[in-house]
Amino acid sequence: MRGMAGGLAALALAACELPGGAPGPRPAERPPGLVPPEPAPARAQSDASRALQRYYAAVQADLLSQGLLRTDGGGADTPYTDNTLMRNFERIAFYDEYERDAGLQPSGGEAVGLRKWTRPVRMSVEFGDSVPEDQRAVDEDMVRDYVARLGRITGHSISVVRGNPNFHVLYMGEDDRDQAVARIREVVPNVNPATLRLFQTLPRTIHCLVIAFSEPQNENSYGRAIAFIRAEHPELMRRSCVHEELAQGLGLANDSPYARPSIFNDDDEFALLTAHDEILLRLLYHPDLTPGMTPDQARPIVARILARRDGPV
């Protein structure tokens, strides 16, 4: 910095000498092709988007006033045992919250085969035009930190990439609906119409969501996923959505009212991934648990893994 200041002073001094001497040559006009384009004016936020922003700010304030959206991960008030972990893992990993390819229709409650990623997970962070540049930087840093944590927990290859992603994290606002739909069509050209309608008509009661798509040759191995995070959320709800949807997109697809302390519970008690949830992720990506396993096949393996652990799985 000191060298730069000296250089600027010298330039200023040289410029001051010009008026007392012969006039300098007139500078040439800048070629039109080199003139930088004018920055695009910021798009005005719609009334609908502003209304959503107020709504989610009120939701967050109300939840916090009730002692919900906890960020402490639980404690003495939220004990759990190996049997609790077994029950919660089975309910969250082997059952769906919603019927497949049927929008928001609740699942019929049948168990499914164990599902997870067998190839490296390459996440991209993408933004709708309505998301300001400064907010994009904050969101991308937060996702990168969380993705690194997910990789450490699972032992699976999970990273944020610039090119060739297979897990798309979309921050989109109400004013970006058309952009979101177009992007989803690009990512999944044969997307089911019910899935596409879900993004087109998502009610405000759905704060965020993730949809994972199976590999063509193995319905129990994920090959692509899209997480949708509303741009109108306040800071803690944004983080909460990222924590839940990215973890669910790895294979913990369901919620359970019995899971505690956990983000895989619709009661909103916990905002961020807990130590309990970390154990569920470690179980899911344990090499002894393979895609397609039934609950009966997995149960003795899960019991054995938990019995052998000394601390984390």
C-alpha positions in Angstrom: 0.0 0.0 0.0 2.9 2.4 0.8 4.3 1.8 -2.7 1.0 2.4 -4.3 0.5 5.7 -2.5 3.9 6.9 -3.7 3.1 6.0 -7.3 -0.2 8.0 -7.1 1.5 11.0 -5.8 4.0 11.0 -8.6 1.3 10.7 -11.2 -0.6 13.6 -9.7 2.6 15.8 -9.7 3.2 15.0 -13.4 -0.4 15.9 -14.3 0.0 19.3 -12.5 2.8 20.3 -14.8 0.6 20.2 -18.0 -1.2 23.5 -17.6 2.0 25.5 -17.5 3.5 24.0 -20.7 2.4 23.2 -24.1 -1.1 21.6 -24.4 -0.9 17.8 -24.7 -2.3 16.0 -27.7 -6.0 15.3 -27.6 -6.7 11.7 -26.5 -8.2 9.5 -29.2 -11.9 8.5 -28.8 -12.3 5.1 -27.2 -13.4 2.5 -29.8 -17.0 1.6 -29.3 -16.3 -2.1 -28.8 -14.1 -1.3 -25.8 -16.7 0.8 -23.9 -18.0 -1.3 -21.0 -21.7 -1.9 -21.0 -23.9 0.0 -18.6 -24.7 -2.2 -15.6 -28.2 -3.6 -15.8 -30.6 -1.8 -13.5 -31.7 -3.8 -10.5 -35.1 -5.4 -11.1 -37.8 -4.0 -8.8 -39.0 -6.6 -6.3 -42.7 -7.5 -6.9 -45.4 -7.0 -4.3 -45.8 -10.7 -4.1 -42.2 -11.2 -3.3 -42.2 -8.5 -0.6 -45.3 -10.0 0.9 -43.5 -13.4 1.1 -40.5 -11.7 2.7 -42.7 -10.2 5.4 -44.5 -13.5 5.9 -41.3 -15.6 6.4 -39.9 -12.9 8.7 -43.0 -13.2 10.8 -42.8 -17.0 10.8 -39.2 -17.0 12.0 -40.0 -14.5 14.7 -42.9 -16.5 15.9 -40.9 -19.8 16.0 -38.1 -18.1 17.9 -40.5 -16.7 20.4 -41.7 -20.2 21.1 -38.1 -21.4 21.7 -38.0 -23.2 18.4 -35.5 -23.2 15.6 -32.8 -24.2 18.1 -29.2 -24.0 17.0 -27.7 -25.7 20.1 -28.1 -29.2 18.7 -29.8 -30.5 21.8 -28.5 -31.4 25.2 -29.5 -32.9 28.5 -33.1 -32.3 27.7 -32.9 -34.4 24.5 -31.3 -37.7 25.4 -31.4 -40.6 22.9 -30.3 -44.3 23.0 -29.1 -46.7 20.3 -32.6 -48.1 20.1 -33.9 -44.6 19.5 -31.3 -44.1 16.7 -32.3 -47.4 15.2 -36.0 -46.5 15.2 -35.4 -43.0 13.8 -32.9 -44.2 11.1 -35.4 -46.8 9.9 -38.3 -44.4 9.7 -36.3 -41.6 8.0 -34.2 -43.7 5.6 -36.8 -46.3 4.5 -39.9 -44.3 4.1 -41.0 -41.3 2.0 -42.6 -38.1 3.1 -44.5 -37.8 -0.3 -45.6 -40.2 -3.0 -43.1 -40.4 -5.8 -44.0 -38.4 -8.9 -47.2 -37.2 -7.3 -46.4 -33.6 -6.1 -47.4 -33.0 -2.5 -49.5 -36.2 -2.1 -48.5 -37.8 1.2 -46.9 -41.2 0.9 -48.9 -44.3 1.5 -46.6 -45.4 4.2 -44.9 -48.4 2.6 -41.2 -49.1 3.2 -38.8 -48.6 0.3 -35.3 -49.8 -0.4 -32.4 -47.9 1.1 -31.4 -45.1 -1.2 -28.2 -43.1 -1.3 -25.5 -41.8 -3.7 -22.9 -44.2 -4.9 -21.1 -41.7 -7.2 -19.5 -38.5 -6.0 -21.9 -35.7 -5.2 -21.1 -32.5 -7.1 -23.2 -29.6 -5.9 -23.6 -26.3 -7.7 -25.1 -23.1 -6.1 -27.3 -21.2 -8.5 -29.3 -18.0 -8.1 -32.3 -16.4 -9.5 -32.0 -12.9 -11.0 -33.8 -11.5 -8.0 -31.1 -12.5 -5.6 -28.6 -9.6 -4.9 -24.9 -10.1 -5.5 -23.9 -9.5 -1.8 -26.5 -12.1 -0.7 -25.2 -14.6 -3.2 -21.7 -14.5 -1.7 -23.1 -15.1 1.8 -25.2 -18.0 0.6 -22.5 -19.7 -1.4 -20.0 -19.5 1.5 -22.6 -21.0 3.8 -23.3 -23.9 1.4 -19.6 -24.6 0.9 -19.0 -24.8 4.6 -22.0 -27.1 5.1 -21.1 -29.3 2.1 -17.5 -29.8 3.6 -19.1 -30.8 6.8 -21.4 -33.3 5.1 -18.4 -34.8 3.4 -16.6 -35.3 6.7 -19.6 -36.8 8.3 -20.4 -39.3 5.6 -17.0 -40.1 4.3 -18.5 -39.8 0.8 -17.2 -37.5 -1.9 -19.3 -34.3 -1.6 -18.1 -31.0 -3.0 -19.2 -27.7 -4.5 -18.2 -27.4 -8.2 -18.4 -24.9 -11.0 -19.0 -27.3 -13.8 -20.8 -30.6 -14.4 -22.9 -30.7 -11.2 -25.3 -33.4 -10.3 -26.9 -31.8 -7.2 -28.3 -28.3 -8.0 -29.0 -25.9 -5.1 -31.3 -23.3 -6.5 -31.9 -20.0 -4.6 -35.0 -18.6 -6.3 -37.5 -16.0 -5.3 -41.1 -15.6 -6.2 -40.0 -13.4 -9.1 -37.8 -16.2 -10.4 -40.5 -18.8 -10.9 -40.2 -18.9 -14.7 -36.5 -19.0 -14.4 -36.6 -21.9 -11.9 -39.0 -23.9 -14.1 -36.8 -23.3 -17.2 -33.7 -24.4 -15.2 -35.3 -27.6 -13.9 -36.3 -28.5 -17.5 -32.7 -28.1 -18.5 -31.4 -30.2 -15.6 -34.0 -32.9 -16.0 -35.4 -32.8 -19.6 -37.8 -35.7 -18.9 -39.1 -34.3 -15.6 -42.4 -35.6 -14.5 -45.3 -33.0 -15.1 -46.4 -33.3 -11.5 -42.9 -32.5 -10.3 -42.8 -29.5 -12.6 -46.2 -28.2 -11.4 -44.9 -28.4 -7.9 -42.2 -25.8 -8.6 -44.7 -23.7 -10.6 -47.4 -23.6 -7.8 -45.4 -24.1 -4.6 -47.5 -22.9 -1.7 -45.9 -20.6 0.8 -46.4 -23.2 3.5 -43.6 -25.2 1.8 -40.5 -23.3 2.8 -38.1 -25.3 0.7 -37.8 -28.8 -0.8 -35.4 -31.2 -2.5 -36.2 -33.8 -5.2 -33.7 -36.6 -5.9 -33.7 -38.6 -9.1 -32.6 -42.2 -9.3 -30.0 -43.5 -11.7 -31.6 -45.1 -14.8 -30.0 -48.5 -14.1 -30.7 -48.5 -10.3 -33.7 -46.9 -8.7 -32.1 -47.0 -5.3 -29.0 -45.1 -6.3 -29.3 -41.4 -6.7 -27.9 -39.7 -9.8 -29.3 -36.2 -9.7 -31.0 -33.9 -7.2 -32.5 -30.4 -7.1 -32.9 -28.4 -3.9 -35.1 -25.3 -4.0 -34.4 -22.6 -1.4 -36.7 -19.6 -1.3 -34.8 -16.3 -1.7 -37.3 -14.5 0.6 -36.3 -16.3 3.7 -34.6 -14.5 6.6 -31.1 -15.7 7.5 -31.8 -18.5 10.0 -34.6 -20.0 7.9 -32.3 -19.9 4.9 -29.6 -21.9 6.8 -32.3 -24.3 8.2 -33.5 -25.0 4.7 -30.0 -25.7 3.4 -29.2 -28.0 6.3 -32.4 -30.1 5.9 -32.8 -30.2 2.2 -29.1 -31.1 1.4 -29.1 -33.8 4.0 -32.4 -35.2 2.8 -31.1 -35.1 -0.7 -28.4 -37.5 0.3 -31.0 -40.2 1.2 -32.7 -39.3 4.5 -35.9 -38.6 2.7 -38.5 -38.7 5.4 -39.5 -36.8 8.6 -40.6 -38.4 11.9 -42.4 -36.8 14.8 -40.3 -39.1 17.1 -36.9 -37.9 15.9 -35.3 -35.7 18.5 -33.0 -33.8 18.6 -33.3 -33.6 14.8 -34.1 -31.5 11.8 -35.9 -34.5 10.3 -39.0 -33.5 12.2 -41.8 -31.1 11.1 -42.0 -29.5 14.5 -39.3 -26.9 13.7 -37.7 -27.4 17.1 -34.2 -27.6 15.6 -33.0 -25.4 12.8 -29.6 -27.0 12.1 -28.1 -30.5 11.8 -27.6 -32.1 15.2 -25.2 -34.7 16.5 -28.1 -37.2 16.4 -28.6 -36.4 12.7 -24.9 -36.8 12.0 -25.1 -40.3 13.3 -28.0 -41.0 10.9 -25.9 -39.8 8.0 -22.9 -41.9 9.1 -25.2 -44.9 9.3 -26.6 -44.2 5.8 -23.2 -44.1 4.2 -21.6 -46.9 6.2 -20.3 -49.4 3.5 -22.2 -52.3 5.1 -25.5 -50.7 4.2 -26.0 -50.9 0.4 -28.7 -49.4 -1.9 -31.8 -51.5 -2.1 -31.6 -53.1 1.3 -34.9 -53.6 3.1 -35.5 -52.6 6.7 -35.4 -56.2 7.8 -32.0 -56.7 6.0 -30.6 -53.5 7.5 -31.8 -53.8 11.0 -29.2 -56.3 12.4 -26.4 -54.4 10.5 -27.4 -51.1 12.1 -27.6 -52.7 15.5 -24.1 -54.1 15.0 -22.7 -50.8 13.8 -24.1 -48.9 16.8 -23.0 -51.6 19.3 -19.4 -51.3 18.0 -19.2 -47.5 18.2 -17.3 -45.6 20.8 -18.7 -42.2 20.4 -19.7 -41.3 16.8 -20.5 -44.2 14.4 
